[in-house]
Amino acid sequence: MVDMSKLAIEGGTPVRTDRMPPRGLITEAEKQAVVEMFDEAIAEGSAFGYSGPRERQFEKDFVEFMGGGFADGVNSGSNAVYCALGALQLDALSEVIVPAVTDPGGIMPIALLGLVPVVADTDGEGFNTSAEQLEPLITGRTRAVVIPHIMGEPVDMDPVMELARKHNLYVVEDCAQSHGARYKGRLVGTIGDIACFSTMFGKHFTTGGQGGIVYTQDEQLHWEGRRFADRGKPFNLDAQDNVRAGLNCNLNEMGAAIGSVQLKRLPEMIQNRRLIGEAVKGGLEHGLAVKLGRQVPETECSYWYLRVKLNLEALRVDKQQFCRALSAEGIPCLADYPAIPCLARWFRDKAVFGKSRFPWECSDYAGPRKPLARTENAVKTMMDNIPIPLHENYEPELADQIVAALKKVEKAYLK
């Protein structure tokens, strides 16, 4: 008889012996959409570019998915943040609050726009921030907050919006990891003033290797963002020349063609991710030292990753050993999730514009010369949370195996 209680890392039988299933994100449908583009280009003797019929269709499809509004396809999630902030037309040296846990591309655009990033801590439960963490950092120089919904888990947005309205601040939702997640029935990205999405190959859906979307329900912000994303071209204006400085951040027709095909599958992909995530959450509900991380009430997570929270005080091993044991059971996980970009050298050294240390050390900036970052909760959260990869091609039995492996390792290492 096979002894399933003995950990695989100690010579026992793993919970899962098969390799994890491939995602299969790209299908023949995406291939055919791209082949049609090549056939047209060859027949016409021209190259395909950007801002054409396929991009317009992709933006229309995304707006339909979001339930209305305005969308602009751009060439990366980082540039989606950059262009969303650019749409706000903030004065240089304005402060923008951003949480500690985010992608580097979620904070670097702030400094690159000549704005000052001020880093708020996480809420003490997971990787997201909260209004309580934001409020003490608001000054007379604050003009906006960037709110990422990390790992598909929505932030508690009503208090954030109440705080922002009280102080007349813009709210930029960073939805790079949270396509299709809902807060009190509302899709994330529809709650703040403007939102940004990543469509790179690792996200919920893709436009190819890289891509992004700037989305808003405010038409004026939409046109400002579109102008900024294409070198200040006078879209929706009577002007004949470029009206502001900006970069070429355009998506291309090929990415848009892939994106439209992917959008048809996106609701099902989100549903499948949610089924797996909710099954794991239910299976760990009564865990003594291992549970799925707490989520804000009245939210629907779209599960970019599973966030498993450890009670290390109840275990006789650290997180690294726990992860080694879990991986040996056939369940991949991340022992380290280096997602606090304000701890990186560029932020500490203010390395943005040569050696000037701009914007922090600009003589016109009245704020602190040392970058302000609160990370105590974020650092602790990195120590006791484990991201577990998942995707929409997981079968229900995999959720059972993830639960079984977590419980097996928990039982072996409980004090």
Secondary structure as GFF3:
##gff-version 3
##sequence-region A 1 415
A	DSSP	three_ten_helix	8	10	.	.	.	ID=ss1
A	DSSP	alpha_helix	28	44	.	.	.	ID=ss2
A	DSSP	alpha_helix	53	66	.	.	.	ID=ss3
A	DSSP	beta_strand	70	74	.	.	.	ID=ss4
A	DSSP	alpha_helix	77	87	.	.	.	ID=ss5
A	DSSP	beta_strand	95	99	.	.	.	ID=ss6
A	DSSP	three_ten_helix	104	106	.	.	.	ID=ss7
A	DSSP	alpha_helix	108	112	.	.	.	ID=ss8
A	DSSP	beta_strand	116	120	.	.	.	ID=ss9
A	DSSP	alpha_helix	131	134	.	.	.	ID=ss10
A	DSSP	three_ten_helix	135	137	.	.	.	ID=ss11
A	DSSP	beta_strand	142	148	.	.	.	ID=ss12
A	DSSP	three_ten_helix	150	152	.	.	.	ID=ss13
A	DSSP	alpha_helix	157	166	.	.	.	ID=ss14
A	DSSP	beta_strand	170	174	.	.	.	ID=ss15
A	DSSP	beta_strand	182	183	.	.	.	ID=ss16
A	DSSP	beta_strand	186	187	.	.	.	ID=ss17
A	DSSP	beta_strand	194	198	.	.	.	ID=ss18
A	DSSP	beta_strand	212	216	.	.	.	ID=ss19
A	DSSP	alpha_helix	219	228	.	.	.	ID=ss20
A	DSSP	alpha_helix	253	283	.	.	.	ID=ss21
A	DSSP	beta_strand	290	292	.	.	.	ID=ss22
A	DSSP	beta_strand	299	300	.	.	.	ID=ss23
A	DSSP	beta_strand	305	310	.	.	.	ID=ss24
A	DSSP	three_ten_helix	312	314	.	.	.	ID=ss25
A	DSSP	alpha_helix	319	328	.	.	.	ID=ss26
A	DSSP	three_ten_helix	341	343	.	.	.	ID=ss27
A	DSSP	alpha_helix	345	348	.	.	.	ID=ss28
A	DSSP	alpha_helix	376	384	.	.	.	ID=ss29
A	DSSP	beta_strand	385	389	.	.	.	ID=ss30
A	DSSP	alpha_helix	396	413	.	.	.	ID=ss31
###
